[in-house]
Structure formats: C-alpha cells, structure tokens
Amino acid sequence: MELICPICKQPLQRREKAFVCPRNHSFDIARQGYVNLLTVQQKHSLTPGDTREQVLSRRAFLEAGYYAPIVETLLFTAKKYGVSGEILDVGCGEGYYGSRLSHGLGLPLTGLDISKEAVRCAAGKYKDAAWLCATAAHIPVASSSAGLITSLFALTMPEEFRRILRPDGLYFQVLAAEDHLLGLKSIIYPQLHHREKDTVPDIPGFARLESIPIRFDFTVEGQQVQNLFSMTPHVFRIGKEGAQRLRETNVLTDTASAMLNVFKPLG
C-alpha cells in the first residue's frame, strides 16, 4: 500500500532504513519493522492509545482463541463478498485480527494504530505485513488503495475511509452490542445501567449491505480474567470496590456480543 507523508501529503519512498518524501521529510523504520507516521501535531497526549500492559493483556487473551468466532465471521463474510486487493486494519492493536484475515484471504495487510506499543508488538510478531503508528483521522496512505478496510471495536472515520477505499471496496465495522461482556461488567460495577447502543449506524458516504450479529459464550480462568478486563475501556472506569471483586474472581463465564456491519462506498 502506497504511503504518503503525514506532513505534506507527498508519496513516501522507502530507503534502506527510512521512508522519505520529495520534500525530504524522513521517517525512520523501527528495529521491529514498523514506521511511526504520527506527527507531534496529531498527538493529544504524550503516549496516545493503549499502554504496553493493555497490549500484552490483549495479545495473551486473543492468542488463547477466546474470540476466534469473530475471526471466523470476518473470513466467511469477506469470502462471500469476494473481497480483493489490500487490507487496511484501522485500530489494529497487536495485530491478531488483521493478520488472520490477511492469511485466510491471501491478501496483503497494512495495520494502523495510534498506540506505538501496539504497532511495535504487531510488527515484532507478524513480519509479513506493514505496520504504521498513525491516527485514523489522517491516514497516511494513498487514495483508492484499499480493497477492504476493517475497524474492530475502533473508530470510524467516514471521509478518510471513503477516500482510501477503491470504488469496489468494502468496509467491515465491528461494534460491541449492549449485552457485550455483561458478566465482567456485573463484577466491576455496583450496578448496571441500561444504555442503548446503535450497532447498525448509518455512515455518511456509505451504503450498509448487511449486519451480522456475532454472539458466543466463553469461560476464562486465572490471569485471563485480568487480561480480559485490561483490554477493555473499563480499565479507566473501575473503582476500588470493583477492582477488589475482580481480584477475587478466579473463573468467569461471559458472553461476547457484537455486530459486523458491511458497508460499500457510495458514488
């Protein structure tokens, strides 16, 4: 996938250890193989995105196969629609979903995340993909270059996604449903509040082709209970009492509930 300079939007050319644009903006290729295209102006904090602890917890949990049904649904749906071209995984995390989708379809992958720790982890394990530290609001890839964009439990940026997709490309959006991880929530919060979630949203510039529910049960034990918690946004909201209840939980049976929305660009 052709990269563009996040500063001047000119094409980037790979040199031995860096990507360089015609205006001589240079971006080093890290030892692990990823490139950091997140400029200082695009940061909202010193170290945006997931921490190393969150990334390692997510890897330990996902590699154990608990969320394999999500991968299976993505692969089945991509094959049904005859997806072709390059994959761009926005909010790729440590690379679990994108790498399996890429291998299952035999298509090249570029993964992007605002967390340097996430892309460092992804690049260290999955060597046959391109990994970028960048923001989804300003994706440093050329227009009309992706056959499939995926965003799993991550942001949707309609204008950027439409710019990057080929006219015949698809966007796969996975959103958590209202009843996602109710077992975990019931432990960490004193009471549960009903909040309606729109899991089949309209997206400007896109037509929704299909919405596919993904729902399955799983059981985690020991450290995997903490790993599950650490990879969720609840890590920023938990109180002392909830944290204590979580520490005392050795076995958790829960339900993963999400929606896969399939979109195509309009026009």
Sequence and secondary structure as in RCSB ss.txt:
>XXXX:A:sequence
MELICPICKQPLQRREKAFVCPRNHSFDIARQGYVNLLTVQQKHSLTPGDTREQVLSRRAFLEAGYYAPIVETLL
FTAKKYGVSGEILDVGCGEGYYGSRLSHGLGLPLTGLDISKEAVRCAAGKYKDAAWLCATAAHIPVASSSAGLIT
SLFALTMPEEFRRILRPDGLYFQVLAAEDHLLGLKSIIYPQLHHREKDTVPDIPGFARLESIPIRFDFTVEGQQV
QNLFSMTPHVFRIGKEGAQRLRETNVLTDTASAMLNVFKPLG
>XXXX:A:secstr
  BB TTT  B EE SSEEE TT  EEEB TTS EE   GGG SSSS S  HHHHHHHHHHHHTTTTHHHHHHHH
HHHHHTT  S EEEET TTSHHHHHHHHHHT  EEEEES HHHHHHHHHH TTSEEEE  TTS  B TT EEEEE
EESS   HHHHHHHEEEEEEEEEEEE TTTTHHHHHHHSSS       SS   TTEEEEEEEEEEEEEEEETHHH
HHHHHTSGGGGT  HHHHHHHHT  EEEEEEEEEEEEEEE  
